[in-house]
Amino acid sequence: MITKSDITDKTLQALENIIGYKPTLGTMLRTMRECEDMSLTEFAKILKTTPQKLCDIEKGRRIISPKMAAEFARLLDDSPDFFVVQCLQDELERNKIDVEIDVKRKRNNFFHHQHAHAAA
């Protein structure tokens, strides 16, 4: 499966050159699904959503929340960073707000997460 380590700025720029527009989270999900030769139904099951919702996301008719983007990343065993940033960027683009998102992960997030699991 394609992972965040495979998705770089260079990859995104190459995809934009091929498709002729800036890729969205939906575009990236569709590309991941098609590279794995999966149907909408199969990929939707992995993402715990319906094929109809996934189709809407892929086609840009539905923008998902950052929480859902992070959940999709978790379900795909990927880092949420790219997914969350891309969904926020999609929302800005949709509203014609000329701002680019650049997110930095909180330092204590990893340690808090590890502590919570150790205590359980």
C-alpha positions as CSV (number, residue, x, y, z in Angstrom):
1,M,0.0,0.0,0.0
2,I,1.2,3.6,-0.6
3,T,2.2,5.3,2.6
4,K,3.1,8.8,3.6
5,S,6.8,8.0,3.0
6,D,5.8,7.6,-0.7
7,I,4.0,10.9,-0.9
8,T,6.4,13.8,-1.1
9,D,6.1,17.3,-2.4
10,K,7.8,16.1,-5.6
11,T,5.2,13.4,-6.0
12,L,2.4,15.8,-5.5
13,Q,3.9,18.2,-8.1
14,A,4.3,15.4,-10.6
15,L,0.7,14.3,-10.0
16,E,-0.5,17.9,-10.5
17,N,1.5,18.1,-13.8
18,I,-0.2,14.8,-15.0
19,I,-3.8,15.6,-14.0
20,G,-3.6,19.3,-14.7
21,Y,-4.9,20.5,-11.3
22,K,-3.8,20.5,-7.7
23,P,-4.5,17.1,-6.1
24,T,-7.0,16.9,-3.2
25,L,-7.3,14.4,-0.5
26,G,-10.0,12.7,-2.6
27,T,-7.8,12.6,-5.6
28,M,-5.1,11.0,-3.5
29,L,-7.4,8.4,-2.0
30,R,-8.7,7.5,-5.5
31,T,-5.1,7.2,-6.7
32,M,-4.2,5.0,-3.7
33,R,-7.3,2.8,-4.3
34,E,-6.6,2.5,-8.0
35,C,-2.9,1.7,-7.5
36,E,-4.0,-1.2,-5.3
37,D,-6.6,-2.4,-7.9
38,M,-9.4,-2.0,-5.3
39,S,-13.1,-1.3,-6.0
40,L,-14.9,1.5,-4.3
41,T,-16.7,-1.1,-2.1
42,E,-13.5,-2.8,-1.0
43,F,-11.7,0.5,-0.2
44,A,-14.8,1.9,1.6
45,K,-14.8,-1.1,3.9
46,I,-11.2,-0.5,4.9
47,L,-12.1,3.2,5.6
48,K,-15.3,2.2,7.4
49,T,-17.5,4.3,5.2
50,T,-19.9,3.7,2.4
51,P,-19.0,3.5,-1.3
52,Q,-21.3,6.4,-2.0
53,K,-19.5,8.6,0.5
54,L,-16.1,7.5,-0.7
55,C,-17.2,8.3,-4.3
56,D,-18.3,11.8,-3.2
57,I,-14.9,12.3,-1.4
58,E,-12.9,11.2,-4.4
59,K,-14.8,13.4,-6.7
60,G,-14.6,16.5,-4.4
61,R,-18.3,16.7,-3.7
62,R,-17.6,16.0,0.0
63,I,-14.8,17.4,2.1
64,I,-14.1,15.4,5.2
65,S,-13.3,16.7,8.7
66,P,-9.7,16.7,10.0
67,K,-10.9,14.0,12.6
68,M,-12.1,11.8,9.8
69,A,-8.9,12.4,7.8
70,A,-6.9,11.3,10.8
71,E,-9.1,8.2,11.1
72,F,-8.6,7.3,7.4
73,A,-4.9,7.6,7.9
74,R,-5.1,5.3,11.0
75,L,-7.1,2.8,9.1
76,L,-4.6,2.8,6.3
77,D,-1.8,2.5,8.8
78,D,-0.4,5.8,7.8
79,S,0.6,9.1,9.5
80,P,-2.3,11.5,9.9
81,D,-0.1,14.5,9.1
82,F,-0.6,14.4,5.3
83,F,-4.3,13.5,5.5
84,V,-5.2,16.2,8.0
85,V,-3.1,18.9,6.2
86,Q,-4.6,18.0,2.8
87,C,-8.2,18.0,4.1
88,L,-7.7,21.5,5.6
89,Q,-6.0,22.7,2.4
90,D,-9.0,21.3,0.4
91,E,-11.4,23.4,2.6
92,L,-9.3,26.5,2.0
93,E,-9.2,25.9,-1.7
94,R,-13.0,25.3,-1.9
95,N,-13.6,28.6,-0.2
96,K,-11.1,30.4,-2.4
97,I,-8.9,31.4,0.6
98,D,-5.3,31.8,-0.7
99,V,-3.5,30.4,2.3
100,E,-1.2,27.3,2.4
101,I,-1.3,25.0,5.4
102,D,2.0,24.0,7.0
103,V,1.5,21.9,10.2
104,K,4.0,21.0,12.9
105,R,3.2,18.0,15.1
106,K,3.1,18.7,18.9
107,R,6.2,17.4,20.6
108,N,4.4,15.9,23.6
109,N,1.8,14.1,21.4
110,F,3.9,11.0,20.9
111,F,4.9,10.8,24.6
112,H,1.3,11.4,25.8
113,H,0.0,8.7,23.4
114,Q,2.7,6.2,24.6
115,H,2.0,7.0,28.3
116,A,-1.8,6.5,27.8
117,H,-1.2,3.0,26.3
118,A,1.3,2.0,29.0
119,A,-1.1,2.9,31.7
120,A,-4.0,1.0,30.2
